[in-house]
């Protein structure tokens, strides 16, 4: 099992180190190789995704990714910015399905900004299409307007586009995932305004007929955003496009108390995947040893389950995380009265200790 470890920037190096530590504590044999990506790669090689890093990722069974980005790179030309690394990896690895679970752990119900009764027992899976939509559509650019409300002024434009095959494959992923859960899919679009969304709705409806055991409903994205904070437990599996999925998955993350708790997986047709926490590089707290590593550790568990065919090891990690939370340990983002505040390394050590204790006991 070969894992490409790409820590990236900011807190990426700190949280990835803890996930690697947890993986090494398992009784499994991994080949792990680390490479630069993002701003760190730009500083060393002049590009956020050097050829050697891309080659390593392509040859690996899975990629464990930290986070990229820093304010100091914001003035670079867009193709050289750290965030382009993740887009390049998605494109070159053919990663089209992003899984973002939003689970509210029993011990963290009080950490959410919503009332406990709204989020206790919350378990949502957001499936976001990754290769199409406005992030990749052409044409795009900046120009002088020749018409519209302000002709002869500078304008910028992007193109939202989806093809039928792109929508079909992500819809199949969503319905198949729902079959393993509560058999409910909510497809989110903006079909009342956008032609792209109308095609999305038509195609998802057609694919849904192939899964008569799964209930399908459609929801406009603005309503979905509202319902996520009004009655989040009404959702089971949400499937949506790249742009809407980017926004809704971050909103759902905060329902659980902290985005620092949420893992994610991005898979291709062969189940090769890139696994990363849902949060960013947080340069303002980098190097302070206070970042929450649990989202990255849980991403490693998803990696074991989806790409490395080690579901029992994945279960062990997730159980260890629950045990650590039950013991009262908290990083700064989830700390509250009556709990013990610990740093990044201490939290990782606690997960390892729980894994080791259970192994010894068994």
C-alpha positions in Angstrom: 0.0 0.0 0.0 1.7 3.1 -1.2 0.7 6.5 0.2 1.8 9.8 -1.1 2.0 12.2 1.8 1.6 15.9 0.8 1.6 18.1 3.9 1.4 21.5 2.1 1.4 24.8 3.9 0.4 26.4 7.2 -1.0 23.9 9.7 -0.9 21.2 6.9 2.5 20.0 8.1 1.4 19.7 11.7 -1.9 17.9 11.2 -0.5 15.5 8.6 2.3 14.5 10.9 -0.3 13.4 13.5 -2.2 11.4 10.9 1.0 9.7 9.7 1.8 8.9 13.4 -1.6 7.2 13.8 -1.2 5.2 10.6 2.3 4.0 11.7 0.8 2.8 15.0 -1.4 0.3 13.1 -0.2 -3.3 12.5 -0.2 -2.7 8.7 2.6 -2.2 6.2 2.6 1.1 4.4 5.1 2.6 2.0 4.8 6.4 2.7 6.7 9.0 0.7 6.5 12.7 1.3 6.7 15.5 -1.2 6.2 19.3 -1.4 3.0 20.8 -2.7 1.3 24.2 -2.7 3.2 27.3 -1.5 6.1 25.2 -0.1 6.5 23.7 -3.6 6.4 27.1 -5.2 9.1 28.4 -2.9 11.3 25.4 -3.7 10.5 24.7 -7.3 8.6 27.6 -8.7 5.3 25.7 -9.1 2.6 24.6 -6.7 2.4 21.1 -8.2 5.9 20.1 -9.4 6.2 17.2 -11.9 7.8 14.9 -9.3 5.0 15.5 -6.8 2.4 14.8 -9.5 4.2 11.6 -10.5 4.3 10.4 -6.9 0.6 11.0 -6.5 -0.2 9.2 -9.8 1.8 6.1 -8.7 0.4 5.9 -5.2 -2.7 4.0 -4.1 -3.8 7.0 -2.2 -2.8 10.6 -1.3 -2.9 12.0 2.2 -3.1 15.8 1.8 -2.7 18.5 4.4 -3.7 22.0 3.2 -2.3 24.7 0.9 -2.3 28.4 0.8 -1.0 31.5 2.5 -1.8 35.2 2.2 1.7 35.9 1.0 1.0 34.1 -2.3 -2.2 36.0 -3.1 -0.5 38.3 -5.6 1.0 35.5 -7.7 -0.5 34.9 -11.1 -3.4 32.5 -10.6 -1.8 29.4 -12.2 1.0 29.7 -9.7 -1.0 30.1 -6.5 -0.9 27.2 -4.0 -4.6 26.4 -4.5 -3.9 25.4 -8.1 -2.1 22.3 -6.7 -5.3 20.7 -5.5 -7.1 21.5 -8.7 -4.3 20.0 -10.7 -4.3 16.8 -8.6 -8.1 16.5 -9.1 -7.7 16.9 -12.8 -4.7 14.7 -13.4 -5.9 11.9 -11.1 -9.5 12.0 -12.5 -10.9 12.7 -9.0 -14.6 13.4 -9.7 -16.5 12.4 -6.5 -15.9 14.3 -3.2 -17.3 12.7 -0.1 -17.8 15.1 2.9 -19.5 13.5 5.9 -20.9 15.9 8.5 -21.3 13.9 11.7 -22.0 15.4 15.1 -20.3 13.4 17.7 -22.3 13.0 20.9 -19.5 14.6 22.9 -19.5 17.7 20.7 -23.2 18.5 20.6 -22.6 21.5 22.8 -19.9 22.9 20.5 -22.3 23.6 17.6 -23.8 27.0 17.2 -27.2 25.4 16.7 -29.5 24.1 19.4 -28.6 20.6 20.6 -31.9 19.1 19.6 -31.3 20.2 16.0 -27.9 18.5 15.6 -27.8 15.6 18.1 -27.3 12.5 16.0 -26.6 14.4 12.8 -25.1 12.3 10.0 -25.1 13.8 6.6 -23.1 12.8 3.6 -22.5 15.5 1.0 -21.3 14.2 -2.4 -19.8 17.0 -4.5 -18.9 16.7 -8.2 -15.3 17.9 -8.7 -14.4 18.1 -12.4 -17.0 20.3 -14.0 -18.9 23.5 -13.2 -17.7 27.1 -13.1 -14.3 26.2 -11.7 -13.2 24.6 -14.9 -15.6 25.8 -17.6 -14.3 27.7 -20.6 -14.2 30.5 -21.7 -13.2 32.5 -18.8 -11.2 35.7 -18.3 -11.3 39.5 -18.2 -12.1 41.9 -20.9 -13.6 45.3 -21.8 -17.4 45.0 -22.0 -19.1 45.7 -25.3 -22.6 45.6 -24.0 -24.6 45.2 -20.8 -25.3 47.9 -18.2 -21.8 49.3 -18.3 -20.3 49.1 -21.8 -16.6 49.9 -22.2 -15.9 49.0 -18.6 -13.7 46.2 -17.3 -15.5 42.9 -16.7 -14.7 39.4 -15.7 -16.5 36.2 -16.8 -16.6 32.5 -16.0 -18.5 29.7 -17.6 -20.7 27.2 -15.8 -21.0 24.0 -17.7 -21.8 20.3 -17.2 -22.1 17.4 -19.6 -24.5 14.6 -19.3 -21.9 11.9 -18.6 -20.4 14.0 -15.7 -23.8 14.3 -14.1 -24.6 10.6 -14.6 -21.5 9.3 -12.9 -21.8 11.5 -9.8 -25.5 10.6 -9.6 -24.7 6.9 -9.6 -22.2 7.5 -6.8 -24.8 9.3 -4.7 -27.5 6.6 -5.1 -25.1 3.8 -4.4 -23.9 5.6 -1.3 -27.5 6.2 -0.2 -28.3 2.4 -0.5 -25.7 1.9 2.3 -27.3 4.5 4.5 -31.0 5.7 4.9 -31.8 5.4 1.1 -32.6 9.1 0.6 -30.9 11.5 -1.9 -31.4 15.2 -2.1 -30.2 16.7 -5.4 -29.3 20.4 -5.1 -29.4 22.8 -8.0 -30.7 26.1 -9.2 -32.9 24.8 -12.1 -35.3 27.8 -11.9 -32.5 30.1 -13.2 -29.7 28.1 -14.7 -29.7 26.0 -17.8 -26.8 24.0 -16.4 -28.9 23.1 -13.3 -31.9 22.2 -15.5 -29.8 19.6 -17.2 -28.5 18.5 -13.8 -32.0 18.0 -12.5 -33.2 16.1 -15.7 -30.2 13.7 -15.6 -30.4 13.0 -11.9 -34.1 12.3 -12.2 -33.4 9.8 -15.0 -30.7 8.0 -13.0 -32.9 7.9 -10.0 -35.4 5.7 -11.8 -32.7 3.0 -11.8 -32.7 3.1 -8.0 -36.4 2.6 -7.1 -35.4 1.7 -3.5 -33.9 5.2 -3.0 -36.1 8.2 -2.4 -35.1 11.3 -4.5 -36.1 14.9 -3.9 -34.8 18.1 -5.5 -34.0 21.4 -3.8 -32.8 24.8 -4.9 -29.5 25.7 -3.5 -30.7 28.7 -1.6 -33.4 26.7 0.1 -30.9 23.9 0.9 -28.6 26.4 2.6 -31.5 27.6 4.7 -32.7 24.0 5.6 -29.2 23.0 6.7 -29.4 25.4 9.6 -33.2 25.1 10.1 -33.6 21.3 10.1 -30.3 19.6 9.1 -31.4 16.1 10.1 -33.9 16.1 7.2 -31.0 15.3 4.9 -29.2 12.0 4.4 -27.2 12.1 1.1 -26.9 15.5 -0.7 -25.5 15.4 -4.2 -24.7 18.6 -6.0 -22.3 20.4 -8.4 -18.8 21.7 -7.8 -19.7 25.3 -6.8 -22.8 24.6 -4.7 -21.0 21.6 -3.0 -18.0 23.8 -2.1 -20.3 26.2 -0.2 -22.8 23.8 1.3 -20.2 21.3 2.6 -18.5 24.1 4.6 -21.8 25.2 6.0 -22.6 21.6 7.0 -19.2 21.4 8.6 -19.9 24.1 11.1 -23.1 22.4 12.2 -21.0 19.8 13.9 -19.1 22.3 16.1 -15.9 22.7 14.2 -14.6 22.3 10.6 -11.6 20.9 12.3 -13.5 17.7 12.9 -14.5 16.9 9.3 -12.6 14.7 6.9 -13.1 14.3 3.1 -12.3 11.9 0.3 -12.0 12.6 -3.4 -12.2 9.5 -5.5 -11.7 8.5 -9.1 -13.3 5.6 -11.0 -10.7 3.2 -9.7 -11.1 4.2 -6.0 -7.7 5.9 -6.0 -8.3 8.8 -3.7 -7.0 12.1 -2.2 -7.8 12.5 1.4 -7.8 15.8 3.2 -9.4 17.7 6.1 -12.2 20.0 5.0 -10.5 23.0 6.6 -7.8 25.2 5.1 -4.1 26.0 5.9 -5.0 28.5 8.7 -1.7 30.4 8.4 -2.6 32.6 11.4 -2.2 29.6 13.8 0.5 27.7 11.9 3.5 26.7 14.1 1.6 27.3 17.3 0.8 23.6 17.9 -2.9 24.3 18.5 -4.6 23.0 15.3 -7.1 20.2 15.5 -5.6 17.1 13.8 -8.8 15.0 14.1 -10.2 15.8 10.6 -6.9 14.7 9.0 -6.8 11.5 11.2 -10.4 10.8 10.2 -9.4 11.4 6.6 -6.8 8.7 7.0 -9.5 6.4 8.2 -11.5 7.1 5.1 -8.4 6.4 3.0 -8.1 3.0 4.7 -11.8 2.3 4.0 -12.2 3.5 0.4 -8.7 3.1 -1.3 -6.7 0.7 0.8 -9.4 -1.9 1.5 -8.8 -1.9 5.2 -12.2 -1.3 6.7 -11.4 -2.8 10.1 -8.4 -0.5 10.5 -10.6 2.5 9.6 -13.2 1.4 12.2 -10.4 1.2 14.8 -9.2 4.8 14.1 -12.8 6.2 14.2 -13.4 4.3 17.5 -10.2 5.7 19.0 -11.3 9.3 18.1 -14.6 8.8 19.8 -12.8 7.4 22.9 -10.5 10.4 23.0 -13.4 12.8 22.8 -15.2 10.8 25.5 -12.2 11.2 27.7 -12.7 15.0 27.6 -9.6 16.0 25.5 -10.2 19.0 23.2 -8.1 21.2 21.0 -8.8 25.0 21.1 -11.6 24.9 18.4 -13.8 22.5 20.3 -12.7 23.3 23.9 -15.4 24.1 26.4 -15.9 24.3 30.2 -15.3 20.9 31.8 -13.0 19.6 29.1 -9.2 19.5 29.0 -7.5 21.7 26.3 -4.6 20.0 24.5 -2.4 20.8 21.5 -2.0 19.2 18.1 0.6 16.7 19.1 -1.1 15.7 22.4 -4.3 15.0 20.5 -2.5 12.8 18.0 -0.7 11.0 20.9 -4.0 10.3 22.6 -5.5 8.7 19.5 -2.4 6.5 19.2 -2.6 5.6 22.9 -6.2 4.5 22.5 -5.3 2.4 19.4 -2.4 0.8 21.2 -4.4 0.2 24.4 -7.2 -1.6 22.5 -4.7 -3.7 20.5 -2.9 -4.8 23.7 -6.2 -5.5 25.5 -7.5 -7.6 22.6 
